[in-house]
Amino acid sequence: MTPRETFRILGIDPGLHVTGYAAVDFGGREPAIVEAGTLRTDDKADLADRVAQLHADLAELVGELGPDAAAVEELYAHYKHPRTAILMAHARGIVLL
């Protein structure tokens, strides 16, 4: 296997139900999308199971794509919905581990 001559960034938009991602290679003439998609958890499962599934799926994705760096979308939640911010923090915390 030859070393990659590019720099790969994995962008992640975390969510407890749907987490979006895209891997982009830089180093050629123009950035190149390597892969993009979503990871989904069972919305009927309890919080602990959803967080565990998201962690497992992200670990597998990182292992497959081998990014050099990651970027995580900032959390935005309206102040009228504090529970949303708390739940989203679980998903964001998994990404940062």
C-alpha positions as CSV (number, residue, x, y, z in Angstrom):
1,M,0.0,0.0,0.0
2,T,1.5,3.3,-1.0
3,P,1.2,6.4,1.2
4,R,-1.6,8.8,0.3
5,E,-0.3,12.1,-1.1
6,T,-3.4,13.9,0.0
7,F,-4.8,15.2,3.3
8,R,-8.2,13.7,4.2
9,I,-10.8,15.5,6.3
10,L,-13.9,13.8,7.6
11,G,-16.7,16.3,8.2
12,I,-19.4,15.1,10.6
13,D,-22.9,16.6,11.3
14,P,-23.9,14.7,14.5
15,G,-27.4,13.7,15.4
16,L,-28.9,11.0,17.5
17,H,-31.2,9.7,14.7
18,V,-29.2,10.7,11.6
19,T,-25.5,11.6,11.5
20,G,-24.3,13.0,8.2
21,Y,-20.7,12.7,7.1
22,A,-18.4,13.4,4.2
23,A,-14.7,12.6,3.5
24,V,-12.8,15.0,1.3
25,D,-9.3,14.7,0.0
26,F,-7.1,17.8,-0.5
27,G,-3.8,17.9,-2.2
28,G,-4.7,17.5,-5.9
29,R,-5.7,20.3,-8.2
30,E,-9.1,20.4,-6.5
31,P,-10.7,18.8,-3.4
32,A,-12.2,15.4,-4.1
33,I,-15.2,13.9,-2.3
34,V,-14.2,10.4,-1.3
35,E,-17.5,9.4,0.3
36,A,-20.5,11.0,1.8
37,G,-23.5,9.5,3.6
38,T,-25.5,9.1,6.7
39,L,-25.4,6.9,9.8
40,R,-28.8,6.1,11.3
41,T,-29.8,4.8,14.7
42,D,-33.0,3.1,15.7
43,D,-35.3,6.0,16.9
44,K,-37.2,3.5,19.1
45,A,-34.1,2.4,21.0
46,D,-33.3,3.9,24.3
47,L,-30.7,6.7,24.5
48,A,-27.8,4.5,25.7
49,D,-28.3,2.0,22.9
50,R,-28.4,4.8,20.3
51,V,-25.3,6.4,21.6
52,A,-23.5,3.1,21.6
53,Q,-24.6,2.3,18.1
54,L,-23.5,5.8,16.9
55,H,-20.1,5.2,18.5
56,A,-19.7,1.8,16.9
57,D,-20.7,3.1,13.5
58,L,-18.4,6.2,13.7
59,A,-15.4,4.0,14.9
60,E,-16.0,1.7,11.9
61,L,-16.2,4.7,9.5
62,V,-13.0,6.2,10.8
63,G,-11.3,2.9,10.5
64,E,-12.4,2.5,6.9
65,L,-11.7,6.1,5.7
66,G,-8.6,6.8,7.7
67,P,-9.0,10.6,7.9
68,D,-6.1,12.8,8.9
69,A,-8.4,15.3,10.6
70,A,-12.1,15.7,11.5
71,A,-14.4,18.7,11.6
72,V,-17.6,18.6,13.6
73,E,-20.5,20.9,13.0
74,E,-21.3,23.2,15.9
75,L,-24.4,22.5,17.9
76,Y,-27.3,24.8,17.4
77,A,-30.4,24.5,19.5
78,H,-33.0,27.2,20.0
79,Y,-33.2,28.4,23.6
80,K,-36.9,27.4,23.7
81,H,-35.8,23.8,23.3
82,P,-33.1,23.0,25.9
83,R,-33.8,19.3,25.8
84,T,-32.7,19.2,22.2
85,A,-29.4,20.7,23.1
86,I,-28.9,18.1,25.8
87,L,-29.7,15.2,23.5
88,M,-27.6,16.5,20.7
89,A,-24.7,16.9,23.1
90,H,-24.7,13.1,23.5
91,A,-24.2,12.6,19.8
92,R,-21.6,15.4,19.6
93,G,-19.7,13.9,22.5
94,I,-19.4,10.6,20.8
95,V,-17.8,12.2,17.8
96,L,-15.2,14.1,19.9
97,L,-14.1,10.9,21.7
